[in-house]
Amino acid sequence: MKKTLPIFSYIFHPLFTPVQACFFYFLYHLSDFNANEMGMFFLQIGIITILTPIALYYLLRYVGKVDSIMIADLEQRKTPLVFQCFLILLLLRKTITLEHFLELHFFFLGALFSILFALGLLFAKIKASLHMLAISALTVFAFGLNTHFQTGNVFLIPFFLLMNGFVASSRLVMEAHTPKELIIGLLLGSIPQMLFLFIWL
């Protein structure tokens, strides 16, 4: 298990969460968009939320500001999180607008608040697990979509709860976080999403 569990840290890396959330959004909106629209949308989201942060990471690593893709050091986390906030704001204003992508808009808005809270805690020398922040936010969003569209998918939420457990276990096995940091990440990711559920659910 010690060799298998770290895989979940990479599958559910925070970089991939925006694309995963978009996947579940379109899963419930297949009839509203054609293949070309969805393809272009995923391309744009992938460039902004995956490729751009990766480019920033290599730039920061080149100048000696980060030393690992997991960015464990508190000080090293500040710049990527600030950058991520600007990217999400860009998406909210230009692409994932309230008029065209209601549920997804509030997911990214909740994610923005989660990241801002995580950033604020860094200045208090408190580290939150960004992996748990991401997977818990995605779990609440998937639950909201399942409830909103009344699909009755009984396997979706147990699957995500299981994935939360695997991600948490992987972070412990990799000695990347303490249980306290995992709980903080869980709360930071889920609470903003639950609050915004009351708006769009």
N, C-alpha and C positions, 0 to 999 in steps of 0.2 A: 504493500500500500504506500510505503514511503516513496517509491519510485513512480507510482501511478498518480497520486494525489496532486503533485505539482502541475500536472497537465491542466487541471481545472483553473489554475492561476493564469494560464496563458489563454485558454479558451474564453474565459470570462474576464480577461484583462479590461480595465476601464476604457482603454482606447477603442475596444470593439463594441461597447455597450450602446452608443448612439446608433450604429448600424443594426444591431440586434433589435433595438426598440423600433426602428423603422420597419424592419422585417415583420414584426408582430402587428404593427399598425396596418401595413398593407395586406396582411393576411386577412384582416377584417374589412378591408376596403377594396378587394380585388375587382369588384364591379364598377368602381368609381374612377379607375385609372387604367389606361392601356399600357402595354408592355414597354413602349418607348418612353412614356412619361416616368414610369417606375425606374427604368434603366438609367435615365438621365438623373433622376433624383438620387438614386443610390451612388452614382458616380460622383455627384457633387458632395454628398454627405461623406463619402469615403475619402475624398481629397481633403476636405476641411477638417474632419475629425480624426482621421488616421494618418494620412500621409504628411499633412502639415505639422502635427505634433511630433511625428517621427523625425522630420527634418529639423525641428527645433531641438529635439533630444541630441541628435548628432552634432549640431552646432554647439550646444551647451557642453557636450562631452569633449569636443575639440578644444574648447577654451578652458576646460577643467572645472566647469561649474557643476557637473554631475559625474558620477562614477559607475552607475548601474542603471539598467532599463527599469528596475523596480523603484529607483529613487527613494531609498530608505531614509536618508538624512533629512532632518526637518528643514534646514535652511535651503537645501537643494530643491525641495518641493515647492517653494514659494513661487518662483518664476514660471514653472510649467502650469501651476494652478491659475495664476493671473492670466497667462496666455490662453488657457482653456476657457476662462470666463469671457474673454473678448471674442473667441471663436463662437461660443454659444450665443452671445449677443448678436453677432453677425448673422447667424442662422435664423434667430428669432425675428430679426428685422427684415431680412431679405428673402429667405426661403421658406422657413417653417412658420408661416404667418397664421394668425388666429382665424382668419377668414377661410383659408384653404386646408389647414391641417389642425383642426381644433384639439383633438386629444393629444396629438404629438407635440403641439405647441406647449401645452401645459406640462408634458413630460420634460421637455427641455427647460422650461421655466423652473420646474422643481429641481432639476439637475443643477441649474445655475445657483439656486439658493443653497443646495447641498454643498457645492464646491466653495461658495463664499463662506459658509460656516466652517468648513474644513480648513480653509485658508486662515480664517480668524483664529481658530484654535492653534494653528502653528505659531502664531505670535505669543500665545500663552504656553508654548512649549508642550503642547498636547498633540499627539499624532493620532489620526484616525485611519483606519484601513480603507483605502480608496477602492480596493477590490470588493469589500463588503458594502461600501456605499453604493457602488455601481450595481451589483447583483441584487441588492435589496430594493433599489429604485426600480429596476427592471421587473422584479417580482410584483411589486405593487401595481405597476403600469399594466402588466399582463393580466393581473386580477381585475383591474378596472375595465379593461377592454372586454374580457370574458363576461363580466357582469353587465356592462353597458349594452352589449349586443346580444345578451341572453343566449349564448351558444351552448351553454351547458357542458362545456368541456371539463369533465371531472378529473382529467389527468394532468391538466396544465399546471394548476397550483401545487399539487403534490410534487410534480417534477421540479418546479422552481424552488420549493422548500428543500428538496433533496440537494439541488445544486448549491443552495446557500450553505448547507452543511458541508458539502464537498469543498467549496471555496474556502470556508472558514478553516476546515481541517488542513487544507493545503497550505494556508498561510502560517498555521501553527507548525506544521511539519517542516516548512522551509525556514522557520524561526524568523519570519519577517514581521510578525506582530505578536503582541500579548493578547490574552482574552479581552482585556479592557479596551484595547484599541479596536478589536473586532466589533465589540458591542457599540462603541462610539460610531464606527462606520455604519453599522446596521441602522442605528437611530438617525444619523444624518441623511442616509439615503432614503429611508422609508417615510419619515415623518413629513417632509415637504410634499412628497408624492401623495400621501394620504390626505393632506390638507387640500390639495388642488383637486382631488377626486370629487370633493363636494361641489366644485364648480362645474365640471363637465360630465360627471356621471349621470 
